[in-house]
Amino acid sequence: MLGRHTESQQLATEALRKADQDISAQYRSTCHFALAQSAKWQGNNKEAIRQFQLAAPYMLAHKNRKKAAALNQNLGLIYESEQLYPQAIAHFEATLRFDRLANSAPQEFAMDYQSLAGIYARQNRLPLALAYYKKSEPMLSPDTDIHQLTNLYGNLGNLYKEMAHLDSSLYYCVFRPK
């Protein structure tokens, strides 16, 4: 429930109580995932990690690898917010592996590459960040992925500025490819 995290948490907690009486690992996993999302949005990263870890066995074992990708993407975001960059990188790399196995859409790969690029930029590993940002660009369509491209071009512009490549920075910040 968008923006109503306390209420979502209460509903997921009640659903988990019911799921614990059920034999369905999927149902319990879904409840733990929902509780993790609620905790994450409330800023309780420690609880979010715990709940994601409780959801993990089912999500990692499921034949749909997108479940494992979603789990790792969320954990990567939490570790990134805690500035635990090695853990974030490990989870974002796992997300990329699971998206490959799931034969995910190009936009999902672009998001994976941009997640890695953001971490490398925060670590001041600018050439590596640039490589990952550039890797994501051809995966996005100017017709359908405008929001993602706008974020990408802003990030590229800022990265080039940090690298003192002002001509490239202006290109992405002002003239952006069409």
Contact map, one row per residue, 1 for C-alpha under 8 A:
1111101100000000000000000000000000000000000000000000000000000000000000000000000000000000000000000000000000000000000000000000000000000000000000000000000000000000000000000000000000
1111100000000000000000000000000000000000000000000000000000000000000000000000000000000000000000000000000000000000000000000000000000000000000000000000000000000000000000000000000000
1111100000000000000000000000000000000000000000000000000000000000000000000000000000000000000000000000000000000000000000000000000000000000000000000000000000000000000000000000000000
1111111100000000000000000000000000000000000000000000000000000000000000000000000000000000000000000000000000000000000000000000000000000000000000000000000000000000000000000000000000
1111111110000000000000000000000000000110110000000000000000000000000000000000000000000000000000000000000000000000000000000000000000000000000000000000000000000000000000000000000000
0001111111000000000000000000000000000100000000000000000000000000000000000000000000000000000000000000000000000000000000000000000000000000000000000000000000000000000000000000000000
1001111111100000000000000000000000000000000000000000000000000000000000000000000000000000000000000000000000000000000000000000000000000000000000000000000000000000000000000000000000
1001111111110000000000000000000001100100000000000000000000000000000000000000000000000000000000000000000000000000000000000000000000000000000000000000000000000000000000000000000000
0000111111111000000000000000000001100110000000000000000000000000000000000000000000000000000000000000000000000000000000000000000000000000000000000000000000000000000000000000000000
0000011111111100000000000000000000000000000000000000000000000000000000000000000000000000000000000000000000000000000000000000000000000000000000000000000000000000000000000000000000
0000001111111110000000000000000000000000000000000000000000000000000000000000000000000000000000000000000000000000000000000000000000000000000000000000000000000000000000000000000000
0000000111111111000000000000001101100000000000000000000000000000000000000000000000000000000000000000000000000000000000000000000000000000000000000000000000000000000000000000000000
0000000011111111100000000000001000100000000000000000000000000000000000000000000000000000000000000000000000000000000000000000000000000000000000000000000000000000000000000000000000
0000000001111111110000000000000000000000000000000000000000000000000000000000000000000000000000000000000000000000000000000000000000000000000000000000000000000000000000000000000000
0000000000111111111000000000001000000000000000000000000000000000000000000000000000000000000000000000000000000000000000000000000000000000000000000000000000000000000000000000000000
0000000000011111111100000011001100000000000000000000000000000000000000000000000000000000000000000000000000000000000000000000000000000000000000000000000000000000000000000000000000
0000000000001111111110000000000000000000000000000000000000000000000000000000000000000000000000000000000000000000000000000000000000000000000000000000000000000000000000000000000000
0000000000000111111111000000000000000000000000000000000000000000000000000000000000000000000000000000000000000000000000000000000000000000000000000000000000000000000000000000000000
0000000000000011111111110011001000000000000000000000000000000000000000000000000000000000000000000000000000000000000000000000000000000000000000000000000000000000000000000000000000
0000000000000001111111100001000000000000000000000000000000000000000000000000000000000000000000000000000000000000000000000000000000000000000000000000000000000000000000000000000000
0000000000000000111111100000000000000000000000000000000000000000000000000000000000000000000000000000000000000000000000000000000000000000000000000000000000000000000000000000000000
0000000000000000011111110000000000000000000000000000000000000000000000000000000000000000000000000000000000000000000000000000000000000000000000000000000000000000000000000000000000
0000000000000000001111111000000000000000000000000000000000000000000000000000000000000000000000000000000000000000000000000000000000000000000000000000000000000000000000000000000000
0000000000000000001001111111000000000000000000000000000000000000000000000000000000000000000000000000000000000000000000000000000000000000000000000000000000000000000000000000000000
0000000000000000000000111111100000000000000000000000000001000000000000000000000000000000000000000000000000000000000000000000000000000000000000000000000000000000000000000000000000
0000000000000000000000011111110000000000000000000000000001000000000000000000000000000000000000000000000000000000000000000000000000000000000000000000000000000000000000000000000000
0000000000000001001000011111111000000000000000000000000000000000000000000000000000000000000000000000000000000000000000000000000000000000000000000000000000000000000000000000000000
0000000000000001001100011111111100000000000000000000001000000000000000000000000000000000000000000000000000000000000000000000000000000000000000000000000000000000000000000000000000
0000000000000000000000001111111110000000000000000000011101100000000000000000000000000000000000000000000000000000000000000000000000000000000000000000000000000000000000000000000000
0000000000000000000000000111111111000000000000000000001000000000000000000000000000000000000000000000000000000000000000000000000000000000000000000000000000000000000000000000000000
0000000000011011001000000011111111100000000000000000001000000000000000000000000000000000000000000000000000000000000000000000000000000000000000000000000000000000000000000000000000
0000000000010001000000000001111111110000000000000011011000000000000000000000000000000000000000000000000000000000000000000000000000000000000000000000000000000000000000000000000000
0000000000000000000000000000111111111000000000000011001000000000000000000000000000000000000000000000000000000000000000000000000000000000000000000000000000000000000000000000000000
0000000110010000000000000000011111111100000000000000000000000000000000000000000000000000000000000000000000000000000000000000000000000000000000000000000000000000000000000000000000
0000000110011000000000000000001111111110000000010010000000000000000000000000000000000000000000000000000000000000000000000000000000000000000000000000000000000000000000000000000000
0000000000000000000000000000000111111111000000111111000000000000000000000000000000000000000000000000000000000000000000000000000000000000000000000000000000000000000000000000000000
0000000000000000000000000000000011111111100000010000000000000000000000000000000000000000000000000000000000000000000000000000000000000000000000000000000000000000000000000000000000
0000110110000000000000000000000001111111110000010000000000000000000000000000000000000000000000000000000000000000000000000000000000000000000000000000000000000000000000000000000000
0000100010000000000000000000000000111111111110110000000000000000000000000000000000000000000000000000000000000000000000000000000000000000000000000000000000000000000000000000000000
0000000000000000000000000000000000011111111110110000000000000000000000000000010000000000000000000000000000000000000000000000000000000000000000000000000000000000000000000000000000
0000100000000000000000000000000000001111111100000000000000000000000000000000000000000000000000000000000000000000000000000000000000000000000000000000000000000000000000000000000000
0000100000000000000000000000000000000111111100000000000000000000000000000000000000000000000000000000000000000000000000000000000000000000000000000000000000000000000000000000000000
0000000000000000000000000000000000000011111110000000000000000000000000000000000000000000000000000000000000000000000000000000000000000000000000000000000000000000000000000000000000
0000000000000000000000000000000000000011111111110000000000000000000000000000000000000000000000000000000000000000000000000000000000000000000000000000000000000000000000000000000000
0000000000000000000000000000000000000011001111111000000000000000000000000000010000000000000000000000000000000000000000000000000000000000000000000000000000000000000000000000000000
0000000000000000000000000000000000000000000111111100000000000000000000000000000000000000000000000000000000000000000000000000000000000000000000000000000000000000000000000000000000
0000000000000000000000000000000000010011000111111110000000000000000000000000000000000000000000000000000000000000000000000000000000000000000000000000000000000000000000000000000000
0000000000000000000000000000000000111111000111111111000000000000000000000000000000000000000000000000000000000000000000000000000000000000000000000000000000000000000000000000000000
0000000000000000000000000000000000010000000011111111100000000000000000000010010000000000000000000000000000000000000000000000000000000000000000000000000000000000000000000000000000
0000000000000000000000000000000000010000000001111111110000000000000000000000000000000000000000000000000000000000000000000000000000000000000000000000000000000000000000000000000000
0000000000000000000000000000000110110000000000111111111000000000000000000000000000000000000000000000000000000000000000000000000000000000000000000000000000000000000000000000000000
0000000000000000000000000000000110010000000000011111111100000000000000100010000000000000000000000000000000000000000000000000000000000000000000000000000000000000000000000000000000
0000000000000000000000000000000000000000000000001111111110000000000000000000000000000000000000000000000000000000000000000000000000000000000000000000000000000000000000000000000000
0000000000000000000000000000100100000000000000000111111110000000000000000000000000000000000000000000000000000000000000000000000000000000000000000000000000000000000000000000000000
0000000000000000000000000001111110000000000000000011111111100000000000000000000000000000000000000000000000000000000000000000000000000000000000000000000000000000000000000000000000
0000000000000000000000000000100000000000000000000001111111110000000100100000000000000000000000000000000000000000000000000000000000000000000000000000000000000000000000000000000000
0000000000000000000000000000000000000000000000000000111111111000000000000000000000000000000000000000000000000000000000000000000000000000000000000000000000000000000000000000000000
0000000000000000000000001100100000000000000000000000001111111100000000000000000000000000000000000000000000000000000000000000000000000000000000000000000000000000000000000000000000
0000000000000000000000000000100000000000000000000000001111111100001100100000000000000000000000000000000000000000000000000000000000000000000000000000000000000000000000000000000000
0000000000000000000000000000000000000000000000000000000111111100101100000000000000000000000000000000000000000000000000000000000000000000000000000000000000000000000000000000000000
0000000000000000000000000000000000000000000000000000000011111110000000000000000000000000000000000000000000000000000000000000000000000000000000000000000000000000000000000000000000
0000000000000000000000000000000000000000000000000000000001111111101100000000000000000000000000000000000000000000000000000000000000000000000000000000000000000000000000000000000000
0000000000000000000000000000000000000000000000000000000000001111100000000000000000000000000000000000000000000000000000000000000000000000000000000000000000000000000000000000000000
0000000000000000000000000000000000000000000000000000000000000111111100000000000000000000000000000000010000000000000000000000000000000000000000000000000000000000000000000000000000
0000000000000000000000000000000000000000000000000000000000010111111110000000000000000000000000000110110000000000000000000000000000000000000000000000000000000000000000000000000000
0000000000000000000000000000000000000000000000000000000000000001111111000000000000000000000000000110010100000000000000000000000000000000000000000000000000000000000000000000000000
0000000000000000000000000000000000000000000000000000000000110101111111100000000000000000000000000000000000000000000000000000000000000000000000000000000000000000000000000000000000
0000000000000000000000000000000000000000000000000000000100110101111111110000000000000000000000100100000000000000000000000000000000000000000000000000000000000000000000000000000000
0000000000000000000000000000000000000000000000000000000000000000111111111000000000000000000001111110000000000000000000000000000000000000000000000000000000000000000000000000000000
0000000000000000000000000000000000000000000000000000000000000000011111111100000000000000000000100000000000000000000000000000000000000000000000000000000000000000000000000000000000
0000000000000000000000000000000000000000000000000001000100100000001111111110000000000000000000100000000000000000000000000000000000000000000000000000000000000000000000000000000000
0000000000000000000000000000000000000000000000000000000000000000000111111111000000000000001101100000000000000000000000000000000000000000000000000000000000000000000000000000000000
0000000000000000000000000000000000000000000000000000000000000000000011111111100000000000001100100000000000000001000000000000000000000000000000000000000000000000000000000000000000
0000000000000000000000000000000000000000000000000000000000000000000001111111110000000000000000000000000000000000000000000000000000000000000000000000000000000000000000000000000000
0000000000000000000000000000000000000000000000001001000000000000000000111111111000000001001000000000000000000000000000000000000000000000000000000000000000000000000000000000000000
0000000000000000000000000000000000000000000000000000000000000000000000011111111100000011111100000000000000000000000000000000000000000000000000000000000000000000000000000000000000
0000000000000000000000000000000000000000000000000000000000000000000000001111111110000001000000000000000000000000000000000000000000000000000000000000000000000000000000000000000000
0000000000000000000000000000000000000001000010001000000000000000000000000111111111000001000000000000000000000000000000000000000000000000000000000000000000000000000000000000000000
0000000000000000000000000000000000000000000000000000000000000000000000000011111111111011000000000000000000000000000000000000000000000000000000000000000000000000000000000000000000
0000000000000000000000000000000000000000000000000000000000000000000000000001111111111011000000000000000000000000000000100000000000000000000000000000000000000000000000000000000000
0000000000000000000000000000000000000000000000000000000000000000000000000000111111110000000000000000000000000000000000000000000000000000000000000000000000000000000000000000000000
0000000000000000000000000000000000000000000000000000000000000000000000000000011111110000000000000000000000000000000000000000000000000000000000000000000000000000000000000000000000
0000000000000000000000000000000000000000000000000000000000000000000000000000001111111000000000000000000000000000000000000000000000000000000000000000000000000000000000000000000000
0000000000000000000000000000000000000000000000000000000000000000000000000000001111111111000000000000000000000000000000000000000000000000000000000000000000000000000000000000000000
0000000000000000000000000000000000000000000000000000000000000000000000000000001100111111100000000000000000000000000000100010000000000000000000000000000000000000000000000000000000
0000000000000000000000000000000000000000000000000000000000000000000000000000000000011111110000000000000000000000000000000000000000000000000000000000000000000000000000000000000000
0000000000000000000000000000000000000000000000000000000000000000000000000001001100011111111000000000000000000000000000000000000000000000000000000000000000000000000000000000000000
0000000000000000000000000000000000000000000000000000000000000000000000000011111100011111111100000000000000000000000000100000000000000000000000000000000000000000000000000000000000
0000000000000000000000000000000000000000000000000000000000000000000000000001000000001111111110000000000000000000000100100000000000000000000000000000000000000000000000000000000000
0000000000000000000000000000000000000000000000000000000000000000000000000001000000000111111111000000000000000000000000000000000000000000000000000000000000000000000000000000000000
0000000000000000000000000000000000000000000000000000000000000000000000011011000000000011111111100000000000000000000000000000000000000000000000000000000000000000000000000000000000
0000000000000000000000000000000000000000000000000000000000000000000000011001000000000001111111110000000000000001001100000000000000000000000000000000000000000000000000000000000000
0000000000000000000000000000000000000000000000000000000000000000000000000000000000000000111111111000000000000001000100000000000000000000000000000000000000000000000000000000000000
0000000000000000000000000000000000000000000000000000000000000000000010010000000000000000011111111100000000000000000000000000000000000000000000000000000000000000000000000000000000
0000000000000000000000000000000000000000000000000000000000000000000111111000000000000000001111111110000000000001000000000000000000000000000000000000000000000000000000000000000000
0000000000000000000000000000000000000000000000000000000000000000000010000000000000000000000111111111000000001001100000000000000000000000000000000000000000000000000000000000000000
0000000000000000000000000000000000000000000000000000000000000000000010000000000000000000000011111111100000000000000000000000000000000000000000000000000000000000000000000000000000
0000000000000000000000000000000000000000000000000000000000000000110110000000000000000000000001111111110000000000000000000000000000000000000000000000000000000000000000000000000000
0000000000000000000000000000000000000000000000000000000000000000110010000000000000000000000000111111111100011000000000000000000000000000000000000000000000000000000000000000000000
0000000000000000000000000000000000000000000000000000000000000000000000000000000000000000000000011111111100000000000000000000000000000000000000000000000000000000000000000000000000
0000000000000000000000000000000000000000000000000000000000000000100000000000000000000000000000001111111100000000000000000000000000000000000000000000000000000000000000000000000000
0000000000000000000000000000000000000000000000000000000000000001110000000000000000000000000000000111111100000000000000000000000000000000000000000000000000000000000000000000000000
0000000000000000000000000000000000000000000000000000000000000000000000000000000000000000000000000011111110000000000000000000000000000000000000000000000000000000000000000000000000
0000000000000000000000000000000000000000000000000000000000000000010000000000000000000000000000000011111111011000000000000000000000000000000000000000000000000000000000000000000000
0000000000000000000000000000000000000000000000000000000000000000000000000000000000000000000000000000001111111000000000000000000000000000000000000000000000000000000000000000000000
0000000000000000000000000000000000000000000000000000000000000000000000000000000000000000000000000000000111111100000000000000000000000000001100000000000000000000000000000000000000
0000000000000000000000000000000000000000000000000000000000000000000000000000000000000000000000000000000011111110000000000000000000000000001100001000000000000000000000000000000000
0000000000000000000000000000000000000000000000000000000000000000000000000000000000000000000000000010000111111111000000000000000000000000000000000000000000000000000000000000000000
0000000000000000000000000000000000000000000000000000000000000000000000000000000000000000000000010010000111111111100000000000000000000001001000000000000000000000000000000000000000
0000000000000000000000000000000000000000000000000000000000000000000000000000000000000000000000000000000001111111110000000000000000000011101100000000000000000000000000000000000000
0000000000000000000000000000000000000000000000000000000000000000000000000000000000000000000000000000000000111111111000000000000000000001000000000000000000000000000000000000000000
0000000000000000000000000000000000000000000000000000000000000000000000001000000000000000000110110000000000011111111100000000000000000000000000000000000000000000000000000000000000
0000000000000000000000000000000000000000000000000000000000000000000000000000000000000000000000010000000000001111111110000000000000011011000000000000000000000000000000000000000000
0000000000000000000000000000000000000000000000000000000000000000000000000000000000000000000000000000000000000111111111000000000000011001000000000000000100000000000000000000000000
0000000000000000000000000000000000000000000000000000000000000000000000000000000000000000000100000000000000000011111111100000000000000000000000000000000000000000000000000000000000
0000000000000000000000000000000000000000000000000000000000000000000000000000000000000000100110000000000000000001111111110000000010010000000000000000000000000000000000000000000000
0000000000000000000000000000000000000000000000000000000000000000000000000000000000000000000000000000000000000000111111111000000111111000000000000000000000000000000000000000000000
0000000000000000000000000000000000000000000000000000000000000000000000000000000000000000000000000000000000000000011111111100000010000000000000000000000000000000000000000000000000
0000000000000000000000000000000000000000000000000000000000000000000000000000000100001001100000000000000000000000001111111110000010000000000000000000000000000000000000000000000000
0000000000000000000000000000000000000000000000000000000000000000000000000000000000000000000000000000000000000000000111111111110110000000000000000000000000000000000000000000000000
0000000000000000000000000000000000000000000000000000000000000000000000000000000000000000000000000000000000000000000011111111110110000000000000000000000000000010000000000000000000
0000000000000000000000000000000000000000000000000000000000000000000000000000000000000000000000000000000000000000000001111111100000000000000000000000000000000000000000000000000000
0000000000000000000000000000000000000000000000000000000000000000000000000000000000001000000000000000000000000000000000111111110000000000000000000000000000000000000000000000000000
0000000000000000000000000000000000000000000000000000000000000000000000000000000000000000000000000000000000000000000000011111110000000000000000000000000000000000000000000000000000
0000000000000000000000000000000000000000000000000000000000000000000000000000000000000000000000000000000000000000000000011111111110000000000000000000000000000000000000000000000000
0000000000000000000000000000000000000000000000000000000000000000000000000000000000000000000000000000000000000000000000011011111111000000000000000000000000000010001000000000000000
0000000000000000000000000000000000000000000000000000000000000000000000000000000000000000000000000000000000000000000000000000111111100000000000000000000000000000000000000000000000
0000000000000000000000000000000000000000000000000000000000000000000000000000000000000000000000000000000000000000000010011000111111110000000000000000000000000000000000000000000000
0000000000000000000000000000000000000000000000000000000000000000000000000000000000000000000000000000000000000000000111111000111111111000000000000000000000000000000000000000000000
0000000000000000000000000000000000000000000000000000000000000000000000000000000000000000000000000000000000000000000010000000011111111100000000000000000000010010000000000000000000
0000000000000000000000000000000000000000000000000000000000000000000000000000000000000000000000000000000000000000000010000000001111111110000000000000000000000000000000000000000000
0000000000000000000000000000000000000000000000000000000000000000000000000000000000000000000000000000000000000000110110000000000111111111000000000000000000000000000000000000000000
0000000000000000000000000000000000000000000000000000000000000000000000000000000000000000000000000000000000000000110010000000000011111111100000000000000100010000000000000000000000
0000000000000000000000000000000000000000000000000000000000000000000000000000000000000000000000000000000000000000000000000000000001111111110000000000000000000000000000000000000000
0000000000000000000000000000000000000000000000000000000000000000000000000000000000000000000000000000000000000100100000000000000000111111111000000000000000000000000000000000000000
0000000000000000000000000000000000000000000000000000000000000000000000000000000000000000000000000000000000001110110000000000000000011111111100000000000000000000000000000000000000
0000000000000000000000000000000000000000000000000000000000000000000000000000000000000000000000000000000000000100000000000000000000001111111100000000100100000000000000000000000000
0000000000000000000000000000000000000000000000000000000000000000000000000000000000000000000000000000000000000000000000000000000000000111111110000000000000000000000000000000000000
0000000000000000000000000000000000000000000000000000000000000000000000000000000000000000000000000000000001101100000000000000000000000011111110000000000000000000000000000000000000
0000000000000000000000000000000000000000000000000000000000000000000000000000000000000000000000000000000001100100000000000000000000000001111111011001100000000000000000000000000000
0000000000000000000000000000000000000000000000000000000000000000000000000000000000000000000000000000000000000000000000000000000000000000011111111100100000000000000000000000000000
0000000000000000000000000000000000000000000000000000000000000000000000000000000000000000000000000000000000000000000000000000000000000000000111111100100000000000000000000000000001
0000000000000000000000000000000000000000000000000000000000000000000000000000000000000000000000000000000000000000000000000000000000000000000011111100000000000000000000000000000000
0000000000000000000000000000000000000000000000000000000000000000000000000000000000000000000000000000000000000000000000000000000000000000000111111100000000000000000000000000000000
0000000000000000000000000000000000000000000000000000000000000000000000000000000000000000000000000000000000100000000000000000000000000000000111111111100000000000000000000000000000
0000000000000000000000000000000000000000000000000000000000000000000000000000000000000000000000000000000000000000000000000000000000000000000011111111110000000000000000000000000000
0000000000000000000000000000000000000000000000000000000000000000000000000000000000000000000000000000000000000000000000000000000000000000000000001111111000000000000000000000000000
0000000000000000000000000000000000000000000000000000000000000000000000000000000000000000000000000000000000000000000000000000000000000000000100001111111100000000000000000000000000
0000000000000000000000000000000000000000000000000000000000000000000000000000000000000000000000000000000000000000000000000000000000000000100111001111111110000000000000000000000000
0000000000000000000000000000000000000000000000000000000000000000000000000000000000000000000000000000000000000000000000000000000000000000000000000111111111000000000000000000000000
0000000000000000000000000000000000000000000000000000000000000000000000000000000000000000000000000000000000000000000000000000000000000000000000000011111111100000000000000000000000
0000000000000000000000000000000000000000000000000000000000000000000000000000000000000000000000000000000000000000010000000000000000001000100000000001111111110000000000000000000000
0000000000000000000000000000000000000000000000000000000000000000000000000000000000000000000000000000000000000000000000000000000000000000000000000000111111111000000000000001100100
0000000000000000000000000000000000000000000000000000000000000000000000000000000000000000000000000000000000000000000000000000000000000000000000000000011111111100000000000001100000
0000000000000000000000000000000000000000000000000000000000000000000000000000000000000000000000000000000000000000000000000000000000000000000000000000001111111110000000000000000000
0000000000000000000000000000000000000000000000000000000000000000000000000000000000000000000000000000000000000000000000000000000001001000000000000000000111111111000000001001000000
0000000000000000000000000000000000000000000000000000000000000000000000000000000000000000000000000000000000000000000000000000000000000000000000000000000011111111100000011111100000
0000000000000000000000000000000000000000000000000000000000000000000000000000000000000000000000000000000000000000000000000000000000000000000000000000000001111111110000001000100000
0000000000000000000000000000000000000000000000000000000000000000000000000000000000000000000000000000000000000000000000001000010001000000000000000000000000111111111000001000000000
0000000000000000000000000000000000000000000000000000000000000000000000000000000000000000000000000000000000000000000000000000000000000000000000000000000000011111111111011000000000
0000000000000000000000000000000000000000000000000000000000000000000000000000000000000000000000000000000000000000000000000000000000000000000000000000000000001111111111011000000000
0000000000000000000000000000000000000000000000000000000000000000000000000000000000000000000000000000000000000000000000000000000000000000000000000000000000000111111110000000000000
0000000000000000000000000000000000000000000000000000000000000000000000000000000000000000000000000000000000000000000000000000010000000000000000000000000000000011111110000000000000
0000000000000000000000000000000000000000000000000000000000000000000000000000000000000000000000000000000000000000000000000000000000000000000000000000000000000001111111000000000000
0000000000000000000000000000000000000000000000000000000000000000000000000000000000000000000000000000000000000000000000000000000000000000000000000000000000000001111111111000000000
0000000000000000000000000000000000000000000000000000000000000000000000000000000000000000000000000000000000000000000000000000000000000000000000000000000000000001100111111100000000
0000000000000000000000000000000000000000000000000000000000000000000000000000000000000000000000000000000000000000000000000000000000000000000000000000000000000000000011111110000000
0000000000000000000000000000000000000000000000000000000000000000000000000000000000000000000000000000000000000000000000000000000000000000000000000000000000001001100011111111000000
0000000000000000000000000000000000000000000000000000000000000000000000000000000000000000000000000000000000000000000000000000000000000000000000000000000000011111100011111111100000
0000000000000000000000000000000000000000000000000000000000000000000000000000000000000000000000000000000000000000000000000000000000000000000000000000000000001000000001111111111000
0000000000000000000000000000000000000000000000000000000000000000000000000000000000000000000000000000000000000000000000000000000000000000000000000000000000001000000000111111111110
0000000000000000000000000000000000000000000000000000000000000000000000000000000000000000000000000000000000000000000000000000000000000000000000000000000011011000000000011111111110
0000000000000000000000000000000000000000000000000000000000000000000000000000000000000000000000000000000000000000000000000000000000000000000000000000000011001100000000001111111100
0000000000000000000000000000000000000000000000000000000000000000000000000000000000000000000000000000000000000000000000000000000000000000000000000000000000000000000000000111111100
0000000000000000000000000000000000000000000000000000000000000000000000000000000000000000000000000000000000000000000000000000000000000000000000000000000000000000000000000111111110
0000000000000000000000000000000000000000000000000000000000000000000000000000000000000000000000000000000000000000000000000000000000000000000000000000000010000000000000000011111111
0000000000000000000000000000000000000000000000000000000000000000000000000000000000000000000000000000000000000000000000000000000000000000000000000000000000000000000000000011001111
0000000000000000000000000000000000000000000000000000000000000000000000000000000000000000000000000000000000000000000000000000000000000000000001000000000000000000000000000000000111
